[in-house]
Each structure stands twice: as structure tokens, then as C-alpha cells.
Amino acid sequence: MPHSSKYLDRIAGSSGGQEYKQQAFVALDLQPGQVVLDMGCGPGTDLPVLAEAVTSTGSVIGIDHAAIFVEEARERVAAMPWVQVRVGDAHQLPLEDDSVDRARADRVIQHVEDPAAAMAEFRRVLRPGGIAVIAEPDWDTLATGPGDLEVNRAFNRFVCAVRVRNAIVGRQLPGLAEGAGLEVLDVFASTPLLRDFRLASKIYGLNRNTARAVEAGYIDPAAAERWVAELKAGPFVATCTVYVAVLRNAG
């Protein structure tokens, strides 16, 4: 499910996005002088916060597979020379072994071809004692109201089967980490609650993915129309669980 830079910035700026991001930043335990990797940095939404935490005595490396995002991220941190942004693949990070103190990925593993390989790359580039914090949603937990429960479930089945490559990877993070040789220090969940249908529709794709689910035969057209109308009429609520795993290279 490709995203625009505006979409990524919108999630980061939403109340739900800020909630789990703040928890993840605390768990990352950033200190001045550290080398930090932001894997899948996108348009650089979070790079300035990382750079301020490690100060100019440290360094931040943002890596993304999309050249257009890398260019945008470079512009965003142009005044911070201790931040580097590179094009790279999560399965083969352009970094030396044992080269970073901290690493993070925010809603990235859900899109990669091989989550286990990406997790192994975290293990490879982290120095002994280094910490990684990975945040991923679990799209099967998307719950909305009001409206038909079965349509909500059909919407989730469509998103998990068609729109997101690794849709339930959030709940799989501990197992992937242990398989890569990383120590699981903590796992916690954030369940941000949205009450604005328009914002939730932009973040979760309620309008566009309902239309796609109808085209794909997952939802009856009339049922889809009723469901969206009921959500818009409200009082609207929506939540989707975000898992955050705090991991360590025990060396």
C-alpha cells in the first residue's frame, strides 16, 4: 500500500500517532553522541526529533527505498549536517556490521517482502547492547462504530488479504525478533481512538478501501453504502492496535 508524504505526515501529527510515537521515543532512550538509524524514514517526518535528541555530537541515518522520499527528507534536514539520508533496502541495509547504537522502524515492516530478513538486518547493524524499537499496526484489529459488524470484518479481511503485505505483523514482532537473535525487552500496545470520520478515513482508507473491497467482491455494494453512511452519521469511533517492540542486541 504505497503512501504519499502528506499521508505519512498526517499520521505522525494525529493524536493517535503522537501517542504511540512518544512511547516509542521514550523506549528508544536516545542520548547525545549516539548513532541512530531510522529505517524506512519516508519523507523524514521524524528525523529532526531524532537529530535533536542525539545532538550534533551524534549522527542520524535515514534510509528509505523511495528516492522521492529521500530527496524530500534531505530538504527537511538540510540545516542538520549530522543527519544523512540514503536510498536503501530494508533487506540489505547500506551499513556496516555493529555500526549503530539505536534503530527504529515505524509502520515499515508491514510493507517489506521478507520481515524476517529485515529483522535480521537490525540485528546485524546494531552494536552489542544496542536497542531497536519497532512499531507496527495490526490491521485485523481495526474496529469502527457505528455500523454493521460483518461489513467491518469484511473490510478488514480485504485490507489484510489485498492491501497490506504483512497486515498482522505487529503481533508477530516478538517471534521475528527472537528468530533474528534479538532480545525482547518489552512489547506494548497502543490503541489510539479516532472520533473524526474524515481523519480516520484518510488514515485507514475507509472510503477508498471500501470501494476497492466492493470491486473485489468482499463487500456487497448496498451493504458498503449503508456502512459508510452509518459511520459518517456517527457518533463515530475507530481504533486499530499498534504494537511496539523494544529489542536489544545482547551481543
N, C-alpha and C positions, 0 to 999 in steps of 0.2 A: 504494500500500500504506500506509494510514494507520497511525500508530503511537501508542501511549499514552506518557505522560510516563515511566512506570516502565520501559517498553521502552527509551526513549532514554537514561535514566539508567543502565540496566543495561549498555548497550553502552559508554558512556563509562567506567564503572567496571571493565569487564573488562580482563584483562591485555592482550588484543589491542587493545582500544580505546585504552588508555593508551599503547601503543607508538606507534601512528601519530599520535595526538594530540600527544604530546610532540614528535615530529619536526616536526609541522606548526606548533606553537607556536614552536619554535626558528626555523623558516624565516620566520615572520611578523615576527620581530625587533621586538618591541614595546618602546617606550621611554616613559618618563614624559612626559606632556603631549600625547600623540598622541590623535587621534580615530579610533576603531576601530568598524567595522561588523561585526556578526555576523548575516549574512543567513540566515534560517531558524533562528533561535535556539532554537526549540522552547520547552520549559519553563524555559529559562535555565540549563541544565546547565553551560555553560562561561562564562557571563557573569562570575561572581565572579573567575575566574582572569584574564580579560582586564582587569577593573577594577583588580585588584591590580597588574597589570603597568604600566598607564598612570598609576596613582595618581590622586588627586583633582585633580591638575593637568591631567589629560586628560579624555576622555569616551568612553563606550561606548554604542553604539546597537544594540539588539537589535530585529530585525524578523522577524515571523512572520505567516503568513496566518491562523493559527488563533487566534481571540480567547481561547479557553480556555487555550491555552499562554501567550499574552501575559499574562493575569492571573496565572498561576502564576509566570511569570518575574518579574513585578513584585514579587510577595511575596518571592521568593528574594533579590532585590537591594534590598529596601526600606531597608536600612541603608547603601546606597551611592548617594547622591543624584547622583553624576556618571554614573550608568547610566540611560539612557532605554530603554523598551521600547514598541514601537509595532506596531499591526496594519498590514501592508503586503504588497504583491505583488512577488515577485521580478522580474516583467517591467516593473514601474513603481515603483521604489523611491521612497518619500516623502522624498527627499533632494535637495539642490541639487547642481548640477554641481561637480566638483572640491572636494568637501566633506569627504572622509575621507583619512586617511593610510594606514590599513591596513583590509583587508576579508578576511573569511573566510566559507566555507560548508563545512559538514561533513555529507556524505551528504544534500544538499538537491537538487542539480541532477538527480539521478536521478528526482525526482518532478515536476519542473516541466513545463509544457506545451511550452515553447519554450526549450531550453537555450541556443541562440544569442542569443536576446533577453535572457536572464538574464545571460549573459556580457557583453553589450553594456552592461548596466546597471552592472556592475562597472567597466567602462572609463569610463563617464560620471561616476560619483561619486568615483572615485579622483583625487586630486591628481596632478599630474605628479611622477613619482618614487615614487608610492605603490605599495604591494605588496599583492597578494591571494594568499591560499593557499586552494586548493580541494581537498577530499578526497572521493573518490567510489569506491565499490566497483564491481567488475566481476563481476556475478552469474554470468556464463558460466564463471568460473574456480572456482566452488565445487567443491571436491574433498573427498570423505569416504571413510573406510575403517573397518572392512572393508565388504564388501558388493558387490553386482552393479554393475559399472561402467556398464552400459547403463541401469540404473534411475537411477543418479546423473545420467547425461546427460539422461535424460527429465525428471527433476526440474528440472534447470537450464533445459531448453527451456520447460517450463511457467512457471517463475518469470519468465524473460525475455520470454515472449510474453504472459503474462496478468497477473502480479502487480506487476511493476515497469515503469513507463512508459519510462524510459531506462536499461535494465538494463546496458548496456555503456558508459555514458558516461565511466567512468573512463579508458578507453584513448583516448577522443575529446577529452579536455580540452585537449591541446596544439593541436589543429586548431581547436577552438572559440575558444580564446584568441587565436590568430593572426588568425582571421576577425573578431574583435572589435577588433583593433588593439592587443592587449596583447602585450608581450614575454615570451617564455617563458624565465625564468631557470633553472629546473630542473624536472625531473619525476622522482619516485622512487616506488617501490612498497613497500608493507608487506604481508607475508603472515603475519598472526597465526595461530598454530596453537592450536586448542582441543582439549582432551582429555576434557572433561566433556560427555557427550551431552546432559544436561538443559540446561546453559547454551547449548550450540550450537543445540539445538532451539528455545530461546526466541529466540535472535538470528537464526538463519537460517530459522526456521519449519519445521523438518524434519518434525515430526508433523503440524501443521495444513496445510502446503502439500502434503505427500504425499497427505493425504486429499482435498484440493482437486484435485490432479492426477489422482487416480483418478476423481473425479466428472467431470472434464473429458475423460477418455479418453486422457490422456497416459501413464498407467501402468496395467498390469494389476493388479487388486486383489490377487491372490495374490502377485505379484512385489513389490508395495509392502509387503505384510505381512512377507514374508521379509526385505526390505531393512532395514526399520526394526528388526526383531528382531536382525538381524546387527549393525547399528550399536549397539544397546543392549548386546549381548553383548560387543562390543569385542574387543581393545583399540581404543578409538575415537580417531580423529583427524579433524579438519576444518579446512580453510583456505579463505579467499576473498581474492583480491588487492584491496587498496585502493590506488588511485593518488592521489598528492598532487602537484599542480601549483603551482609558485611563479611568480607572474606579476607584471609591473610595467607601470605606465602610463608609457611612455617620454616622454610629453608631445608 
